[in-house]
């Protein structure tokens, strides 16, 4: 017990890593304000890979890593579509994934929003003319926002989420 | 004995006549149907490893299909490529001699409709149920275009998984959509209690038609396609593709360009390995440890962006060289970055290796036995962590590489893969220092004058050996074959998980670092 109390009084023991990006921080706090208002402090996102080249996933994972750490802003990635407000879709929708994409969307409770992340998801990207893809996500699901990029950076994704919050807030 | 002579002996009557030396030092030998089976049996007995099997239609002006069987012999720089004409719509399977042929033959059947008689598994591979019967996209008669049909689940026939029956055996189906931020694939576990008794993976949900997409395009426009095979292998695949085109066209890529490419290749290996190390540690619930690797990785992404304008180094490699020169300020920036990195990386590794609860989970989990490496053609850090001293940079050197040593461990478990990757990061850092120290002057690219021809190209990506075969006819790509390291290493996971518990699956999977996109194409 004594130890527990003493620990509270101790200074922070984690390493002091300086990597603050002013622009990202201010975007993040703006996002937090919006999330607080529109989604009652918690925006839950389900990521769905419908045929990406895996670079967009890496940037989404980066959003949860120490430099960005979006959980600070009320944004979290959830394991099930049943817990999600927003479906972030990466990659052109392949024919082999089309059924799974629809089922994932159907499993989400309403109101629900879809964001296409990356050029492939926005319009098919380099694969737009391939026999193996249906096209961008909007060929299969109603898309509320597109975040282009090959892949978009974590900052661009965050900016996209902010735009989505503002759009939903106006509705 | 020279490799040519050895091949001559193994192929017997098929002989050396008509042996063609490819532009990448590969030996092409045309084989006849008569005696093919016996020759393949001798190759199998002669410890040759099947590293790829693919098909081309109308190759060299010949009608019908040409099958290319690519073999490697350990310690031999040259690879052997057997060319076999398929007569009609059926040919014989070699999956009983070379187990890895199973996926390749199924792949060829989907692509070209060619039937392999005697094969033990003839299910579809990359064409799932939504594709109609008789559809074979790699046939020249099929012009790449969109399909009208939407996905109708009720029309689908069931894909039969291997059934394991017995008291208390039950199945756990997982995927294609998984719980984390990861790529899609289906895993069918048969378990008894918590212990995994059998695993069958079903891949190719992300099949995007990479190979067909390149056909008929100018090679310069295909670099983008190569970059999209797998995001975190952007440089490895673009270098591999460009190298093939450059060899076909006899382009003399400047040494300076190769040094810069090597810096990019090794930067890619470092950030990829950092990602795996972070993932392995995270999957055993030690976020304080994994955060350190994530922080280091992000710093590499930022360095990549400052060097090339892209965090994934997209557009950095071009046919003929690199997109932009490495200025002196950048050389210094990379050197300073690596100096600052080294100590913090060692601290992060030390923090993992001194945490007993982490070590306890990493050791003896997901063991891949040494004997599996050759029959399954395992490659990269996965093979090296099981004791196989193989590395394309050393075995089939390309570009500016010299004196690369394959880092090996014996245990074959998750811990061994963790430590091999740590050692390789140190080596990569040393290679980059060497490249920058010895950076020659001169141009960073040559004019890409494209010629017709074909060539094989191999690059050691972070995941292992990637192989591209490119054939150019009339100035455009006639056939683009891609075999990524992950395509081979996916075979390992079905063995690595046996006897482990289901909760260790994510950890084992992470330690193998398999690319779904690179496999599904």
Interface residues (C-beta under 8 A of the other chain):
Chain A: X14 X17 X19 X47 X48 X49 X50 X51 X52 X53 X54 X55 X56 X57 X58 X59 X60 X61 X62 X64 X65 X66 X67 X77 X79 X80 X81 X91 X92 X94 X95 X96 X97 X98 X99 X100 X102 X103 X104 X120 X125 X126 X127 X129 X130 X131 X132 X133 X134 X135 X150 X151 X153
Chain B: X126 X128 X130 X131 X137 X142 X144 X145 X146 X147 X150 X151 X153 X176 X177 X179 X180 X181 X182 X183 X184 X204 X205 X206 X207 X208 X209 X212 X213 X224 X225 X227 X228 X229 X230 X231 X232 X234 X275 X288 X291 X294 X295 X297 X298 X301 X310 X311 X312 X314 X515 X516 X517 X520
